[in-house]
Amino acid sequence: MYQLYWAQETGALAPQILLEEVGADYQRVIIEAGKEMEADYLAINPRGQIPAMVLPDGSLMTESAAMVLHIADNYPESKLLPEPGSTQRAQVYRWLFYAVANLYETDLRLYYSERFTTSPDCADSIKQQARKDMDKAFELIEQQLGDGPYLLGETYSVVDPYLLMLVYWHESPSELLARHAKLKRLCETVLQRPAVQRIWSQHYPAG
Ligand SMILES: N[C@@H](CCC(=O)N[C@@H](CS)C(=O)NCC(=O)O)C(=O)O
């Protein structure tokens, strides 16, 4: 069984969607707000970040993007990753790494801005820059999306729920999606998948 160290509206969302999608046997271990820096959880993830995931063999992994790749690798029949070495797989790697490096990163600057400066007065300008960088990063994704509905066209892959997760961390997902029609279609299509519908309200009870 997988154990997913979990909290609402965190990086646990994408791996959880994938665990649901492949029908894996998994359990959520809910970390209440503020408890991620307590000794029990730091013993699991010394960075005090969510998610963490214990694999069926008892080993531990962190990093949400690595988790989604690992889940896809372990359930090849679910075809959540194209063939190894294929151009399509290269595109999934490309945009998943892009999302982590450019979008997750701007979320950290936006929501944990005090960590990016030794001067508390600067926190606001760090947030402002993070918003600008996030907008630019989403614009590039929009430009890359083709006829859809997914990043790989008709083929669903691990990168799609990862992008959905990042869109919903935006300060105004509806305003973001109003500007990006292709990203909107991607999100709407991913949201309709049964695996996503089963767990969405755990993260977003208001819908
Ligand atoms: N690179 C990590 C980042 C994880 C991360 O920053 N998680 C956030 C929640 S989305 C967190 O735990 N923040 C609490 C903190 O950093 O104190 C991943 O992708 O899993």
The ligand as an SDF file (V2000), in Angstrom:
LIG
                    3D

 20 19  0  0  0  0  0  0  0  0999 V2000
    9.3270   20.4570   -4.2990 N   0  0  0  0  0  0  0  0  0  0  0  0
    8.3240   20.0020   -3.3920 C   0  0  0  0  0  0  0  0  0  0  0  0
    7.6510   21.2140   -2.8000 C   0  0  0  0  0  0  0  0  0  0  0  0
    6.6500   20.8370   -1.7260 C   0  0  0  0  0  0  0  0  0  0  0  0
    6.0620   22.0640   -1.0540 C   0  0  0  0  0  0  0  0  0  0  0  0
    6.6270   23.1710   -1.1010 O   0  0  0  0  0  0  0  0  0  0  0  0
    4.9160   21.8620   -0.4230 N   0  0  0  0  0  0  0  0  0  0  0  0
    4.2410   22.9320    0.2590 C   0  0  0  0  0  0  0  0  0  0  0  0
    2.7460   22.7510    0.1470 C   0  0  0  0  0  0  0  0  0  0  0  0
    2.2150   22.7970   -1.5180 S   0  0  0  0  0  0  0  0  0  0  0  0
    4.6110   22.8820    1.7270 C   0  0  0  0  0  0  0  0  0  0  0  0
    4.6710   21.8130    2.2980 O   0  0  0  0  0  0  0  0  0  0  0  0
    4.8300   24.0240    2.3260 N   0  0  0  0  0  0  0  0  0  0  0  0
    5.0810   24.1160    3.7250 C   0  0  0  0  0  0  0  0  0  0  0  0
    6.3960   24.7500    3.9720 C   0  0  0  0  0  0  0  0  0  0  0  0
    7.2290   24.8500    3.0520 O   0  0  0  0  0  0  0  0  0  0  0  0
    6.6150   25.1340    5.1140 O   0  0  0  0  0  0  0  0  0  0  0  0
    7.3310   19.0940   -4.1210 C   0  0  0  0  0  0  0  0  0  0  0  0
    7.1110   19.2690   -5.3150 O   0  0  0  0  0  0  0  0  0  0  0  0
    6.8000   18.1590   -3.4920 O   0  0  0  0  0  0  0  0  0  0  0  0
  1  2  1  0
  2  3  1  0
  2 18  1  0
  3  4  1  0
  4  5  1  0
  5  6  2  0
  5  7  1  0
  7  8  1  0
  8  9  1  0
  8 11  1  0
  9 10  1  0
 11 12  2  0
 11 13  1  0
 13 14  1  0
 14 15  1  0
 15 16  2  0
 15 17  1  0
 18 19  2  0
 18 20  1  0
M  END
$$$$
